[in-house]
Amino acid sequence: MIVYAGAGTNGYQVYTQSTMNRAVRQLTTDAKNVMPRISSTGDAILYIRQSSTGRGLGLIRLPKGKNFVFPAQIAKIGSIDW
């Protein structure tokens, strides 16, 4: 699986693409979501989210289909890594 951020209708969004059948799946729908990183186990994606209400870290749990956002109101996030 490949994970990437690409331009969508509401800013940059996070997508996955299968390496088996080239199927593309959009995982986010709003805000500016950049720098996605997939976990070594392939079951979670971490990304930087910026919206009109502030910045934060986004976490997508793929098997569960759950999205979480953790606000980062004090610091400006420059990079992320697992």
C-alpha positions in Angstrom: 0.0 0.0 0.0 1.1 3.5 -0.8 0.0 6.5 1.2 0.2 10.1 -0.1 -1.3 13.6 0.2 -2.9 15.0 -2.9 -4.9 18.0 -3.9 -8.6 17.5 -3.3 -11.7 19.8 -3.5 -11.2 21.1 0.1 -7.4 21.3 0.2 -4.8 18.5 0.5 -6.2 15.1 1.4 -4.7 11.8 2.5 -5.1 8.8 0.1 -4.0 5.2 -0.1 -3.3 3.3 -3.3 -3.1 -0.5 -3.5 0.0 -1.9 -5.1 -2.0 -4.9 -6.2 -4.9 -3.4 -8.2 -4.2 0.4 -8.2 -7.4 1.1 -6.3 -7.3 4.6 -4.7 -9.1 5.4 -1.5 -9.6 8.9 -0.1 -9.2 8.8 3.7 -9.8 12.5 4.7 -12.3 15.0 3.3 -11.6 18.4 4.9 -8.9 20.7 6.1 -5.3 20.6 4.8 -3.8 17.2 5.6 -0.2 16.7 4.7 2.9 14.5 5.3 1.1 11.2 5.9 3.3 8.4 7.4 2.2 4.8 7.5 3.1 2.6 10.5 5.5 -0.3 10.0 2.6 -2.7 10.6 0.5 -1.0 8.0 -2.5 -0.6 10.2 -2.3 3.2 11.0 -1.5 6.5 9.3 -0.2 9.6 11.1 -0.5 13.0 9.3 -0.4 16.7 10.0 -3.7 18.4 9.9 -4.3 22.2 9.5 -7.8 23.7 9.5 -9.3 27.1 10.3 -9.5 26.1 14.0 -5.8 25.2 14.3 -3.2 22.5 13.8 -2.9 19.0 15.1 -1.9 15.4 14.5 -4.3 13.1 12.7 -4.3 9.4 13.2 -6.2 6.9 11.0 -6.7 3.4 12.3 -7.2 1.5 9.0 -8.7 -1.8 10.2 -11.1 0.0 12.5 -12.0 2.8 10.1 -11.5 5.4 12.8 -10.0 8.9 12.6 -8.6 10.8 15.5 -7.3 14.4 15.7 -5.0 15.5 18.5 -4.8 19.4 18.7 -1.3 21.0 18.9 -2.2 24.5 20.1 1.2 25.3 21.7 3.7 24.3 19.1 4.0 24.3 15.3 4.6 20.8 13.9 7.4 20.6 11.5 7.8 16.9 10.9 6.5 13.5 12.2 7.8 10.0 12.3 6.9 6.7 13.8 
